Amino acid sequence: MSIGRWTPAQLPSLAGKRFVVTGGNAGLGYWASEFLARRGASVVLAARNEQKAESAAASILTRAPLGSVSFVKLDLANLESVESAAAVLGSEPIDGLVANAGILGSSKPQFTVDGFELMFGTNVLGHFALIARLMPTLLATPGSRVVSLGSISHEFFEMDLADVMSEIDYRSFRAYGRSKLAAMLIGFELDRRLQAAGLSTRSLVAHPGFALDSLASDRPGIAKARRANALVRTALAPLAQGKDAGALPIVRAVADPVARGGEYWGPDGWRQLKGDPAVVRARNRARDIRTASELWAMAETMTGNPLAF
């Protein structure tokens, strides 16, 4: 695995700390969970599929003898499931919440159980409701962190608050890009509000660059795609990296003592496609306070979960 100059081994021991990773059974969430557990952390895989989570936990524990891994069922596309999961997750201290799980929808609009467009409902509203319900626990855990998953795709689209559900001229990738931009807006706004309130909990945003399962180290039964052959790996190498490397900005944001609230972590290479995990620049649109404030109010109304402290 090529992961640049920084490795998770440089983190201090995470023994005694508890991290919740949504979508921790596969992809970026799996790798973030493995890296955290390898430093001795207790990791909770919050995911929809128990069987996949059990396979992920078994894989992690073979490589992380000092860590522990557990599972809580969570479907971010169902606010009732979010409420049930939060009741379990919030019963113990949470040092870090990684809001990782996400959906890239199909060419036609799909909807959550609660009637929201699937990507906005899952990537934005599901996580917003989860963070809101876990906030009392996070605030009670000194130095806790929330890390929201951003994306390079936020660079391609402006936020349209009049059409957050992508009902007008639906385009799948645009809806996805806007959902990730919305998650970033809320992530940065959360930290502004936490700091203004003088609280120790911090919110950061991280992104993986151009990260592919097929370029990651082998984890049988975990990755969705087979590893690419040598020729394909060589061709993709200048522009892409494995999801193991893509998870490193997430890990640093949630667990590295040098990380600070409000930062945006990603690969430090060309156009942030790949590279060493570092603090990088987000587009101004992702830090627009007025848009973030309006979006926050909308999310509170749509989910019925006020996020206040």
C-alpha positions as CSV (number, residue, x, y, z in Angstrom):
1,M,0.0,0.0,0.0
2,S,1.4,3.4,-1.0
3,I,0.2,6.0,1.4
4,G,2.8,8.7,1.3
5,R,5.0,10.0,4.0
6,W,2.3,9.9,6.8
7,T,1.1,6.6,8.2
8,P,-1.5,5.8,10.9
9,A,1.4,4.4,13.0
10,Q,2.3,8.0,13.7
11,L,-0.9,8.5,15.7
12,P,-0.7,8.3,19.4
13,S,-2.3,5.3,21.1
14,L,-6.1,5.5,20.8
15,A,-6.7,3.0,23.6
16,G,-9.8,4.0,25.6
17,K,-11.2,6.1,22.8
18,R,-14.4,5.3,21.0
19,F,-15.1,6.2,17.4
20,V,-18.4,5.8,15.4
21,V,-18.0,5.3,11.6
22,T,-21.1,5.4,9.5
23,G,-20.7,3.0,6.5
24,G,-17.8,1.4,8.3
25,N,-18.3,-2.0,6.6
26,A,-16.8,-1.1,3.2
27,G,-14.8,1.4,1.2
28,L,-13.4,4.5,3.0
29,G,-15.3,3.7,6.1
30,Y,-13.8,0.3,6.4
31,W,-10.2,1.6,6.0
32,A,-10.8,4.4,8.5
33,S,-12.2,1.9,10.9
34,E,-9.2,-0.5,10.5
35,F,-6.6,2.3,10.9
36,L,-8.3,3.6,14.1
37,A,-8.6,0.1,15.5
38,R,-5.0,-0.7,14.8
39,R,-4.1,2.2,17.1
40,G,-6.1,0.5,19.9
41,A,-9.5,2.4,19.5
42,S,-12.9,1.0,20.0
43,V,-14.7,1.3,16.7
44,V,-18.4,1.1,16.1
45,L,-19.5,0.2,12.5
46,A,-22.8,2.0,12.0
47,A,-24.2,0.4,8.9
48,R,-27.3,-1.1,7.2
49,N,-26.0,-4.6,6.6
50,E,-25.1,-6.7,9.7
51,Q,-23.6,-9.5,7.7
52,K,-21.2,-7.2,5.8
53,A,-20.4,-5.4,9.1
54,E,-19.5,-8.7,10.7
55,S,-17.2,-9.6,7.8
56,A,-15.6,-6.1,8.1
57,A,-15.2,-6.5,11.9
58,A,-13.5,-9.9,11.5
59,S,-11.1,-8.5,8.9
60,I,-10.2,-5.6,11.1
61,L,-9.6,-7.7,14.2
62,T,-7.1,-9.9,12.4
63,R,-5.0,-6.8,12.0
64,A,-5.9,-4.9,15.1
65,P,-5.4,-7.1,18.2
66,L,-5.5,-4.1,20.5
67,G,-8.7,-2.6,19.2
68,S,-12.3,-3.6,19.4
69,V,-15.1,-3.5,16.8
70,S,-18.8,-3.6,17.2
71,F,-21.9,-3.0,15.1
72,V,-25.0,-0.8,15.3
73,K,-27.6,-1.0,12.6
74,L,-28.1,2.4,10.9
75,D,-30.0,3.3,7.7
76,L,-29.4,7.0,7.1
77,A,-32.2,7.0,4.5
78,N,-34.7,6.3,7.3
79,L,-35.0,8.9,10.1
80,E,-36.7,6.3,12.4
81,S,-33.6,4.1,12.0
82,V,-31.4,7.1,12.8
83,E,-33.3,7.7,16.0
84,S,-33.0,4.1,17.1
85,A,-29.3,3.9,16.2
86,A,-28.5,7.2,18.0
87,A,-30.2,5.9,21.2
88,V,-27.7,3.0,21.2
89,L,-24.6,4.9,20.0
90,G,-25.1,7.8,22.4
91,S,-25.2,5.6,25.5
92,E,-21.4,5.7,25.8
93,P,-18.8,8.5,25.2
94,I,-18.0,9.2,21.6
95,D,-14.5,10.6,20.9
96,G,-15.0,10.8,17.2
97,L,-18.0,10.6,14.8
98,V,-17.1,10.0,11.1
99,A,-20.1,10.9,9.0
100,N,-18.8,8.8,6.1
101,A,-21.6,6.8,4.6
102,G,-22.9,8.2,1.3
103,I,-24.9,7.2,-1.8
104,L,-24.3,8.1,-5.4
105,G,-27.8,7.6,-7.0
106,S,-29.0,6.3,-10.3
107,S,-29.9,8.3,-13.4
108,K,-33.5,8.6,-12.2
109,P,-34.6,10.2,-8.9
110,Q,-35.0,7.8,-6.0
111,F,-36.4,8.7,-2.5
112,T,-35.8,7.8,1.1
113,V,-38.4,6.3,3.4
114,D,-39.3,9.8,4.5
115,G,-39.8,11.1,1.0
116,F,-36.5,13.0,0.5
117,E,-34.4,12.7,-2.7
118,L,-32.1,9.8,-1.9
119,M,-28.7,11.5,-2.0
120,F,-29.8,14.6,-0.2
121,G,-31.8,12.6,2.3
122,T,-29.0,10.2,3.0
123,N,-25.8,12.2,2.6
124,V,-27.1,15.4,4.2
125,L,-30.3,14.9,6.2
126,G,-29.5,11.5,7.7
127,H,-26.2,12.6,9.0
128,F,-27.6,15.9,10.2
129,A,-30.2,14.1,12.3
130,L,-27.6,11.7,13.6
131,I,-25.2,14.4,14.6
132,A,-28.1,16.3,16.3
133,R,-29.2,13.3,18.3
134,L,-25.6,12.4,19.3
135,M,-24.6,16.0,20.1
136,P,-25.3,15.7,23.9
137,T,-23.0,12.7,24.0
138,L,-20.3,14.4,21.9
139,L,-20.5,17.5,24.1
140,A,-20.1,15.4,27.2
141,T,-16.9,13.8,25.7
142,P,-14.0,16.3,26.1
143,G,-12.2,17.0,22.9
144,S,-14.6,15.0,20.7
145,R,-14.7,15.5,17.0
146,V,-17.2,15.2,14.1
147,V,-15.8,14.6,10.6
148,S,-18.1,15.1,7.6
149,L,-17.1,13.7,4.2
150,G,-16.6,16.2,1.5
151,S,-15.8,15.6,-2.1
152,I,-13.9,17.1,-5.0
153,S,-17.3,17.2,-6.7
154,H,-18.2,20.3,-4.6
155,E,-16.0,22.3,-7.0
156,F,-18.3,21.6,-9.9
157,F,-21.7,22.8,-8.6
158,E,-23.2,25.8,-6.8
159,M,-25.7,25.2,-4.0
160,D,-29.3,25.8,-5.0
161,L,-31.4,26.3,-1.9
162,A,-34.6,26.6,-3.9
163,D,-34.1,23.1,-5.2
164,V,-32.2,21.0,-2.6
165,M,-34.2,17.9,-3.6
166,S,-33.1,18.2,-7.3
167,E,-36.7,18.3,-8.5
168,I,-35.9,20.6,-11.4
169,D,-34.0,18.9,-14.3
170,Y,-32.6,16.1,-12.2
171,R,-29.1,15.0,-13.0
172,S,-27.5,12.3,-10.8
173,F,-24.0,13.6,-10.5
174,R,-25.1,17.2,-10.0
175,A,-27.4,16.0,-7.2
176,Y,-24.5,14.1,-5.7
177,G,-22.2,17.1,-5.9
178,R,-24.7,19.4,-4.3
179,S,-25.3,16.9,-1.5
180,K,-21.6,16.8,-0.7
181,L,-21.3,20.6,-0.9
182,A,-24.3,20.7,1.5
183,A,-22.5,18.3,3.9
184,M,-19.4,20.5,3.8
185,L,-21.4,23.7,4.4
186,I,-23.0,22.1,7.5
187,G,-19.7,20.6,8.7
188,F,-17.9,24.0,8.6
189,E,-21.0,25.8,10.1
190,L,-21.1,23.3,12.9
191,D,-17.6,24.2,13.9
192,R,-18.3,27.9,13.8
193,R,-21.2,27.4,16.2
194,L,-19.3,25.1,18.5
195,Q,-16.4,27.6,18.8
196,A,-18.8,30.6,19.2
197,A,-20.4,28.7,22.1
198,G,-17.0,28.0,23.7
199,L,-17.4,24.2,23.5
200,S,-14.5,21.7,23.2
201,T,-16.2,19.5,20.5
202,R,-14.9,20.3,17.0
203,S,-16.1,19.7,13.5
204,L,-13.9,19.1,10.5
205,V,-14.4,18.1,6.9
206,A,-12.3,15.6,5.0
207,H,-12.2,14.1,1.5
208,P,-10.4,11.1,-0.1
209,G,-9.4,12.6,-3.5
210,F,-9.9,10.2,-6.4
211,A,-9.9,7.0,-4.4
212,L,-10.8,3.6,-5.8
213,D,-11.4,0.2,-4.2
214,S,-9.5,-1.4,-7.1
215,L,-6.3,0.3,-6.2
216,A,-6.5,-0.5,-2.5
217,S,-4.7,-3.2,-0.6
218,D,-6.5,-6.6,-0.7
219,R,-9.1,-7.2,1.9
220,P,-11.1,-10.3,0.8
221,G,-14.8,-9.9,1.1
222,I,-14.7,-6.2,1.9
223,A,-14.0,-4.3,-1.3
224,K,-16.8,-4.0,-3.9
225,A,-14.4,-4.3,-6.8
226,R,-11.5,-6.6,-7.6
227,R,-8.1,-5.1,-7.5
228,A,-7.0,-3.7,-10.8
229,N,-4.4,-5.6,-12.8
230,A,-0.9,-4.2,-13.0
231,L,-1.4,-2.5,-16.3
232,V,-4.5,-0.6,-15.1
233,R,-2.9,0.3,-11.8
234,T,0.1,1.8,-13.7
235,A,-2.3,3.8,-15.9
236,L,-4.3,5.1,-13.0
237,A,-1.4,5.8,-10.7
238,P,-0.8,9.4,-11.7
239,L,-4.4,10.4,-11.0
240,A,-5.9,8.1,-8.4
241,Q,-5.1,6.2,-5.2
242,G,-6.6,3.3,-3.3
243,K,-9.4,3.9,-0.8
244,D,-6.9,2.9,1.9
245,A,-4.9,6.0,1.1
246,G,-8.1,8.0,0.6
247,A,-9.1,7.2,4.1
248,L,-6.0,8.8,5.6
249,P,-7.3,12.4,5.6
250,I,-10.4,11.2,7.4
251,V,-8.2,9.4,10.0
252,R,-6.0,12.5,10.6
253,A,-9.1,14.8,10.9
254,V,-10.8,12.6,13.5
255,A,-7.8,11.4,15.5
256,D,-4.6,13.3,14.9
257,P,-3.7,15.8,17.7
258,V,-2.5,18.4,15.1
259,A,-5.9,18.7,13.4
260,R,-8.0,21.7,14.4
261,G,-11.7,22.5,14.1
262,G,-12.9,24.0,10.9
263,E,-10.1,22.4,8.8
264,Y,-10.5,20.7,5.5
265,W,-8.3,17.6,5.1
266,G,-7.5,15.9,1.8
267,P,-4.7,14.7,-0.4
268,D,-2.0,17.3,-1.0
269,G,-1.2,16.3,-4.6
270,W,-2.2,17.8,-7.9
271,R,-5.8,19.1,-7.7
272,Q,-6.1,17.1,-4.5
273,L,-6.7,13.8,-6.4
274,K,-4.1,11.9,-4.5
275,G,-1.2,12.5,-2.1
276,D,-0.2,12.8,1.5
277,P,-3.1,13.7,3.9
278,A,-2.9,17.4,4.7
279,V,-5.0,20.5,5.3
280,V,-6.2,21.6,1.9
281,R,-8.4,24.4,0.5
282,A,-12.1,24.1,-0.1
283,R,-14.0,26.3,-2.5
284,N,-15.4,29.5,-1.0
285,R,-18.9,28.2,-1.7
286,A,-18.3,25.5,0.9
287,R,-17.7,28.1,3.6
288,D,-20.4,30.6,2.8
289,I,-21.9,31.5,6.1
290,R,-25.3,32.8,4.8
291,T,-25.9,29.7,2.6
292,A,-24.8,27.4,5.5
293,S,-27.2,29.2,8.0
294,E,-30.2,28.8,5.6
295,L,-29.3,25.2,4.8
296,W,-29.0,24.4,8.6
297,A,-32.5,25.9,9.3
298,M,-33.9,23.8,6.4
299,A,-32.3,20.6,7.7
300,E,-33.7,21.2,11.2
301,T,-37.2,21.6,9.7
302,M,-37.0,18.7,7.3
303,T,-35.6,16.2,9.9
304,G,-37.5,17.5,12.9
305,N,-34.1,17.4,14.7
306,P,-32.9,20.8,16.0
307,L,-29.1,20.9,16.2
308,A,-28.6,23.3,19.1
309,F,-26.3,23.6,22.1
